[in-house]
Amino acid sequence: MSVPNDDRPDWSQEKITGLSRGFMESRVLLTAAELDLFTLTAAAPLTGEAIAAALGAELRGLTILLDALAAMGLMVKKGGSYQAEPSAARFLAADRPDSLLPIILHNVDLWERWGALTAKVAAPRRPGGWTAAFIGAMHAIAKPLAGRIVKLVDPAGSRRLIDVGGGSGVYTLAFLAASPAMRATIFDRPEVLAMARQRAAEAGMQERVTFAAGDFAQDPLPAGHDLAFVSAIIHQNSPDQNAALFRKVFACLDPGGRVVVRDHVLSADRTEPRAGALFAVNMLVGTEGGNSYTEAEIAAALTEAGFSGVRLIHPDERMDGLVEAFRPR
């Protein structure tokens, strides 16, 4: 049966990607139900430490989960304490007459079954493997944002950019398009640089780009730049790893040079923006020590590395938080 034109959904990039990420909030709720967090915190607020002790949980992971629940409105966070939001507790605490907890726990079992859906239909098809899929995904996310981000950074006066972990080069190309006199270095692993070279060639900008192979976790960054762009990197790192990375960025900049960090930038209580609190859960399950960080945490790491003049130049809404700092002259 065909659908009349005026009844067809008006799909957009944000609607499609939002649909694909819908499982994240679902999984946070399911895990909270499995841990019976709503029953535990329904009667009175408890500190993260007290909840961890009651559950035998690791505090870092539990805190990230609790902050995500608070961002979703299912928990109320005051200081370091958490309490189930009263209207949520009515349905999610085990001892309430209207509790839906058995249904939620049944959905935990369904989660496991639905995870096998692809295999039930056919073998997965992922040309190019994990790296190609990841870099391609990052390119697709960044492409509609890059021009706006570059305007916010305002690269006027900068002549030599280094894009740390630059991936497909989507931001580098946007900087070069905005600044005809600029040249750039993309620093990333060799297999990623092959993709960046192709994008730069397609844009006719390959002569303005130096492709420097390396691993920023292990190798120094090439020197001689007046602008460093660190985009969507710090969330995969622990605080100590970020401090080490910022020291390398400091060393690669000329005196007076500027670094701009693009990432989620959480509120002081770590519950806003909602997407940033949920992304911290993504880093909990996907990295050893990654997280979403507050403005104060990012500023502290930059200052420790030697930077000054740290400030937030754009608040975070959808991983478009921007923090800048300068290497003193």
Rosetta blueprint (number, residue, H / E / L):
1 M L
2 S L
3 V L
4 P L
5 N H
6 D H
7 D H
8 R L
9 P L
10 D L
11 W L
12 S L
13 Q H
14 E H
15 K H
16 I H
17 T H
18 G H
19 L H
20 S H
21 R L
22 G H
23 F H
24 M H
25 E H
26 S H
27 R H
28 V H
29 L H
30 L H
31 T H
32 A H
33 A H
34 E H
35 L L
36 D L
37 L H
38 F H
39 T H
40 L H
41 T H
42 A L
43 A L
44 A L
45 P L
46 L E
47 T E
48 G H
49 E H
50 A H
51 I H
52 A H
53 A H
54 A H
55 L H
56 G L
57 A L
58 E L
59 L H
60 R H
61 G H
62 L H
63 T H
64 I H
65 L H
66 L H
67 D H
68 A H
69 L H
70 A H
71 A H
72 M L
73 G L
74 L L
75 M E
76 V E
77 K E
78 K E
79 G L
80 G L
81 S E
82 Y E
83 Q E
84 A E
85 E L
86 P H
87 S H
88 A H
89 A H
90 R H
91 F H
92 L H
93 A L
94 A L
95 D L
96 R L
97 P L
98 D L
99 S L
100 L L
101 L H
102 P H
103 I H
104 I H
105 L H
106 H H
107 N H
108 V H
109 D H
110 L H
111 W H
112 E H
113 R H
114 W H
115 G L
116 A L
117 L H
118 T H
119 A H
120 K H
121 V H
122 A L
123 A L
124 P L
125 R L
126 R L
127 P L
128 G L
129 G H
130 W H
131 T H
132 A H
133 A H
134 F H
135 I H
136 G H
137 A H
138 M H
139 H H
140 A H
141 I H
142 A H
143 K H
144 P H
145 L H
146 A H
147 G H
148 R H
149 I H
150 V H
151 K H
152 L H
153 V H
154 D L
155 P L
156 A L
157 G L
158 S L
159 R L
160 R E
161 L E
162 I E
163 D E
164 V E
165 G L
166 G L
167 G L
168 S L
169 G L
170 V H
171 Y H
172 T H
173 L H
174 A H
175 F H
176 L H
177 A H
178 A H
179 S L
180 P L
181 A L
182 M L
183 R E
184 A E
185 T E
186 I E
187 F E
188 D E
189 R L
190 P H
191 E H
192 V H
193 L H
194 A H
195 M H
196 A H
197 R H
198 Q H
199 R H
200 A H
201 A H
202 E H
203 A L
204 G L
205 M L
206 Q H
207 E H
208 R H
209 V E
210 T E
211 F E
212 A E
213 A E
214 G L
215 D L
216 F L
217 A L
218 Q L
219 D L
220 P L
221 L L
222 P L
223 A L
224 G L
225 H E
226 D E
227 L E
228 A E
229 F E
230 V E
231 S E
232 A L
233 I L
234 I H
235 H H
236 Q H
237 N L
238 S L
239 P H
240 D H
241 Q H
242 N H
243 A H
244 A H
245 L H
246 F H
247 R H
248 K H
249 V H
250 F H
251 A H
252 C H
253 L E
254 D E
255 P E
256 G E
257 G E
258 R E
259 V E
260 V E
261 V E
262 R E
263 D E
264 H L
265 V E
266 L E
267 S L
268 A L
269 D L
270 R L
271 T L
272 E L
273 P L
274 R H
275 A H
276 G H
277 A H
278 L H
279 F H
280 A H
281 V H
282 N H
283 M H
284 L H
285 V H
286 G H
287 T L
288 E L
289 G L
290 G L
291 N L
292 S L
293 Y E
294 T E
295 E H
296 A H
297 E H
298 I H
299 A H
300 A H
301 A H
302 L H
303 T H
304 E H
305 A L
306 G L
307 F L
308 S E
309 G E
310 V E
311 R E
312 L E
313 I E
314 H E
315 P L
316 D L
317 E L
318 R L
319 M L
320 D L
321 G E
322 L E
323 V E
324 E E
325 A E
326 F E
327 R L
328 P L
329 R L
